[in-house]
Every structure is written in structure tokens, then in C-alpha cells.
Amino acid sequence: LNQQFGWRSTFWLGGVLAAVALLMMLSFVKESRAGGNKRVDWVGILLAAAGLFGVIYGINQAGSQGFTSSAVLVPVGIGLIVLVSLVLYSRKKKDPALQLVLFKKPEFSVGVLLFAMLGFASMGPYFQLSTYLQSLQKVAPLQAALTLLPYTLAMFVFAILAGLWVGKISNKLLITGGLVLMLISLVAMALLLSPTAGFWVYLLPMVLLGAGYSICNTPRVSVVLGSAPPELAGSASATNNASLQVGVSLGIAAMGALFQSFARNAYFTDLKGMGLDQATIDKSVEVLIAWLKVNAGDVAAQFGITVQQLQVVITEYQSAYTSGVANVLWVGAAAVAVGAALA
């Protein structure tokens, strides 16, 4: 869909699937209600949405504005204030959307945090790798998708296998072991990443990443939901699911911002180290854009620099791009290592 009709078309597929799911739900799912006179906590839901939006929106601006800019600090600060308000509100509310009592059990607290880490450490690098393949290696969207497909297939297969292992192997061993596999995968990709790397280079790390995710997550869900009392099962499930969405959103936003920061710093540092002055470096982005449209000789003449300088700019751009993505993979690996220690 992306390759033939553009990226917007992929969202129509989600809408079609949602419509089918809605019809199936109306046809086959029986109504059920919790005991007592409970109401939907709209205030808590809106506070959570507004607070998370502020934090994620602010972090998303860091790539272009810098982490210390007001464009980042103001929305993040407002978002954090709203989230603190959510906690204070939930402490006084009779039936809040966010059940703070659940977090008194370390199994629940750590399990929910691990889910956020899984989303952060898997989807953040996954998104950057997809962009890397298409932007730097110039592969088609379909080829990029096929290169990353082993991750999804491994996740599917090992979710089934891990379901069979739960109860036979200790949860601690499964959760920690899955995180270690993810750690190995991210470190391997950070070391192997290059503009010439192809499908076979990514194959084993992608399989390990998907396998580790499912081996960790299947018993983790069992532990988290099993730690909640039956009357709070719905809130526990909702909080668990929300933590993944937060982790995924933060992973894509934060790692996108970190990638730009890492790549920009590597790019300017390398060019200055090769003796290029600031004026030439300032022109480099404009030169690169023009380079994509016409040949090297014309571009060099137009901007008043030598072909050799232009080729240095192009080469260092590729190197800096690769360095930025590799550093993002290291950040994901660090998050997974922390998760393994917590587990």
C-alpha cells in the first residue's frame, strides 16, 4: 500500500479492520457488567490523555529544536503537571480510571514498567531501521518491510511457544531470558549496521528481537494480571495495555529526536575534523538536497566548492546517518538491560 498509493493509504486498512472488528463484536460478544454502581471516569481519562500528549509532543520537538528548548520543556512540563494532577485526583476518586492500589504490588508495578520498556526498546529502533533502509540504502518500502518481517514472524511463533512454556518454566527465567535475547539483538544490529548491509545481515538479529519480545511478554502478562484482584481485572488490563502505547509513542518520539541529535553531532564533528570551515558546513544540507537532483560537478560549481569537498560531505552524511541509528540501537539496548535487571 505504501509503495503503490503512499503512506496515508496504510491508515485506511486500519479503519477497515476496525469496522470488521466492530461488526464481529456486536454480533458475537455478550454484554457483561462489573458489580456495583460504577461510572466511567471521564475526568481521569482526559487527564491521562492530555498529560501524555504534552510529554510525547514535547519530546517529539527535541529533534529539530533541541532538548533544552522552550518548545520541548514547556509542553513536557505541562504534561508532567497534568499527570501529577491525575495521580492526586485518582487518590480521592471512588472508582478512578487509574487504580493506584494496583501499584502497591511490585509484580504489577514492575510488570507494567517492563511493558513500556518493551515498546520503547522494540518499536523505537524498528521505526528508525525502516527509515534507514528507505532513506539511506534507497530500498523500496516493500523491500524494507520484507527485511524487517522476521521480527513480526518470530514474535508470532514464539508467542505460541512461550504460552506452552508458562507454568513449566519459571516466569522470572522466561522474562529475564527474553530481555537478554532482545539485548543481544539490539547490540548485534548496532555493531553490524552499515549502508551496505542487506537482508541476511538483519535476519538473525530481527528473529532474536521478536523471539525475545514474546518470550518476555507472555509470562509478564500472566504475572501482571494475576497480581490484580478480580474486581480490578478490567483496570489492570487497561493500565497494562496503556503502558505499551506509552512506551511505543515515547520510543518513536524520543529515539527520533535522539537520532537527529546523534547524527547532527557526528556529522559536524567529522566535517570540522577534516578541515572544512563553518561556512562550508552550513551549506552542506543545501548541497545534499541539490546533489539528489543533479550531478556532482554541477553542484560543486554552483556552490563554489570542489568536487572532493562535496564527496566528503556526501560520505560523512552517510557515516553520520549510520552513527545516529546505531546510537539509537544502543539506547534501546540500555533500556532492555535495565528491564532485565528489574525483572
Secondary structure, 3 states (H helix, E strand, C coil): CHHHHCCCHHHHHHHHHHHHHHHHHHHHCCCCCCCCCCCCCHHHHHHHHHHHHHHHHHHHCHHHHCCCCHHHHHHHHHHHHHHHHHHHHHHHCCCCCCCHHHHHCHHHHHHHHHHHHHHHHHHHHHHHHHHHHHHCCCCCHHHHHHHHHHHHHHHHHHHHHHHHHECCECHHHHHHHHHHHHHHHHHHHHHHCCCCCCHHHHHHHHHHHHHHHHHHHHHHHHHHHHCCCHHHHHHHHHHHHHHHHHHHHHHHHHHHHHHHHHHHHHHHHHHHHCCCCHHHHHHHHHHHHHHCCCCHHHHHHHHCCCHHHHHHHHHHHHHHHHHHHHHHHHHHHHHHHHHHHHC
